[in-house]
């Protein structure tokens, strides 16, 4: 690796006060590169430097490629090295050379590395809490993106950007994304979330809004030996006069399995869901 690349690695480790070496150690990155079969020549923008530059760029107030390149040039000049070209093309191409599968593998690894640094006393009842949520993002306006992530149907062809739906679940303590799903906007956020339930670990506690407060979601979460704390879906009625009472507006009731399976589930998947669930329902009133 070139001297300039080594200097940039050191500077990125020190930038923003973030423990890069602990979260994304170069040794582990090099191991993953070897496993992915990614080879590269000795150059300034090695995969390690490029990845850390992307993270630095995402966390900087000025998220432009030019600002990131300016920081790298400043560090190299201060160390007596030759600054790279002011043209952002080389850095942009280096970003494009990073394997998508490599980035997908790094997401859970970085989340786990961060979580291991958290003292057990900060966990809720000694259990990790994972939060689900979804959003939509605009993609770069290219023919490939328009094909994979079509623009909104209300917009005329060529007058809108490709639109992708993103669903993630992240660690409540660290805020790090543990798992993610990206799909066209035509795919339901709920369907995407149910694909991510497989990444839950036993003893996890899942927190999400009322879109997830259904029988199927609770059952799928329990299949992973995890528990769900979800806002009840608005279409489900609650009568606190029934069930096993624990306190005012706090009881335990039995939910029954829906008669029909969701459209995205196979008959076998639906049959694997239990016929009943014991659910605790609690009403919380926030004071203004």
N, C-alpha and C positions, 0 to 999 in steps of 0.2 A: 504494500500500500504506500502511496506517495506521502512525503512529509506534509504536504498541504492538507491531505485528507486526515492525517493524524491530528493536525492542529485544529481542524474543524470539529473532529470528534470531541476533543478536549473542551473546546469552547461551548459546544452544544450541551455537554454534561454540566457545565457551570451556569449556563444561561437560565434565567428565570428561577433559579434556585431549585430546580427539579432534579430528583435523584435518578437521572437517566440510567446510570450504570446498574442500579439496583432493579429498576423496572424493566429495562430493555438492555441487558448486558450484551456487549458486542460478541462475546463468545457464544451465547445462545443464538443470536441472529446469524452468525456464521454457520452454526450447526443446522439451522433451519434452511439456510440458503443451499447447503450441501444436500439436505434431504429433498429439497424441491428441484435439485438439479440445475440451479442457477449459477452460471459461471460468468465472470466479468474480468476485464482487463484492468491493469493498474491505472487508475484514473482518479480525477478529483471527486467526481460524483459516484462513489461506491454505493452499493445498496444501503449500507449502514448510515453513511453520511446523508444520503437522500432521504431515508426514512426519518431520521432525527430532524432534518431540515423541514420536512413536511409537518412534523409535530410542532416545531418551533413556529412555523408559519401559522398554523391553526390557532395557537395560543397567543400570538402577538396581536396588539391592537390594530396594526396595519397588516392585513392578511394577504397582501399582494405578493406575487413572485418577485417583483423588483425590490421590495423591501427586504425580503429574505436574502436575496443575492447581495444587497448592499451590506447587510450584517456580515455575511461571509467574507466579502471583500475587505471590510474594515479589520476583521480579525486577522486575515492573512497578511495584509499590509503592515499591521502592528507587529507581526512576527517576522517581518523581513522577507516574506514570500511574495511571489507574483500574484496579483489579484486576477480572478477569472474575468472573462469578457462581460461587459455590462449587458449583453444580450441574454435574455432569460431563456432562450431556446434550448440550450444544453441542459439546464436544470429541469425544464419542462419535459424534455425527452427522457431524462433520467427517472422522473416520476412515473412516466408512462411505461418504463421498462420493469417496474416493480410488479411482481406476480400478484394477481388478485387472491390466489389461494394462500400466498404467504401472509398477506394482510389479514385474511380471515382466520388464520391460525394464531396470529398475534393478538387478536382481540381478547379471547378468553385467557391467554397467558398473562397479558398485562393486568387484566382485572384480578386474576388470582394473586399475582405478585403484590399488587396494592393491598388486597384484602389481608394477606399474611402479615402485613406491617401494622394492622389494627389490633390493639389489645382486646382481649376477650371481653373485658368489662364494658366495651362500647356496643356489644351485640345486644339485640332485644331478646331478653329471656334466654341468652346464650345461643340464639339462633340467627342465622343470616337472613336479611330481608331483601327481596328482589322486587323491583317496581317495574311494571309494564306500562308502556305508552307508545303512541304512534303519531306520525305526522306525514306531511307530503313535502317534497323538495323539488325544485326546478333543476333539470339537467342541462348540460351543454347542448346547444342546438345543432346536433349532427344527424345525418341520415340514420346511422346505426342506433342512436338513442331514440329518435322518433319512431323507429320500427319496434324497439323493445319496450319503450316507455312512452306510448302515444300521448300527445297533448290533450287538453281538456276538450270534450266533444262540443262545447259551446263556442269554441274558437274556430275561425276559418283556417283552412289548411295553410301552413306557412306563416301564420300570425301568432303562434304561441310556442312556448318552450315545452320540451318533453317533461312529463310529470311522473315522478316515482313516489310510491308509498313506502315508508320506512317504519318498521316496528322494532323496538329494542326492549330488552329488560336489563336494568342496571342495578348495581349494588347501592343500597340506600346509604351505607356508611361512607363509601369512597366516591360515589357518583360515576364510577367506571362502567362502561358498557360491557356486559357479560356475554351477551349474544344478540344477534341482529338478523333481520330478514328484510330484503329489498325486493320489491315486486312492482309491476305496473299498477296504476291507480285503480284498475278494474278489479283487482283482488281485494277482498274484504280485510280490514284490519284484524278482525276476530279470527278469520281463517289463518292469517299469517302468525298470529299469536299462538294459536293452537299447534302450529308447527314447532314453535320455540319451547313449548312445555317439555319436550323431550330432553332439553338441556338443563332442566332443574335437577338439583341434588336432593337427596333425602334430608329432611329437617328444614329445608328452605321455607320461608314464609313469603307468599306472593301478595303484593298489594297492587290494586288497579281500580279504575273508575267503574261506573255502573254498566258500561258497555260489556264488561266481562262478568257481571254478576249473574250468570246463568247456571243451570243445573249441569250442562255439559262441561263448562269451564271448570267448575268445582270438582267434578268427577275426574277430569283429565289431570288436574293438578294433584289430586289425591293418588292417582295411579303412579305418580312419581314419588310417593311417600312424602309429599310436601303438603302445606296447608295454605288456603287462600283467605285473605282478608279483603273482601270486595264490597263495593257499594251495590246494594240490591238493585236489580233491573227494575225500571219504573213500571213495567207491565205485570210484575208479580205482586199480588196482594199479601198483606201481613196483618194478622190479628193476634195481638199480644195477650188476648184472653185465653188463647189455646196453648197447647204444648207444655213443656216442663219449665216453669218459671224460675228464674235466678234472681231477678230484681225487677223494679219498675222498668218497662220498656226493654226487657232483657229476658229472652226465653230460648228454649231449644225445641226445634220442631223437625218433622220428617218431610223431606222433599221427595216427590215421586218423579221417576224418569219420564220424559216426554214420550208421547206415543209414536212420533215420527222422528226419524234421524235428520240432522242437518244435511243440506244438499251436498256438502263437501265430504261427508263421512260415508265410508262403505258400510255394508250391512254387518260385516265382521267387527269393524271398529265400534259400531254402535252397540252391538251385542256384548262387547267386553265391558261396557259401562254398567255399574250396578243399578239395580231397580230402584233403590232408595238411598238417600243420604241423610245423615243426622247433621243438621245445620243450626248453628247458634245465630240468632238474629238480635241485633242491638240497635236501638235508636239513640243517636247522639244529637243534642241540640247545641249549636254554637251560640254563645252570647256575643252581641255586637259591642 
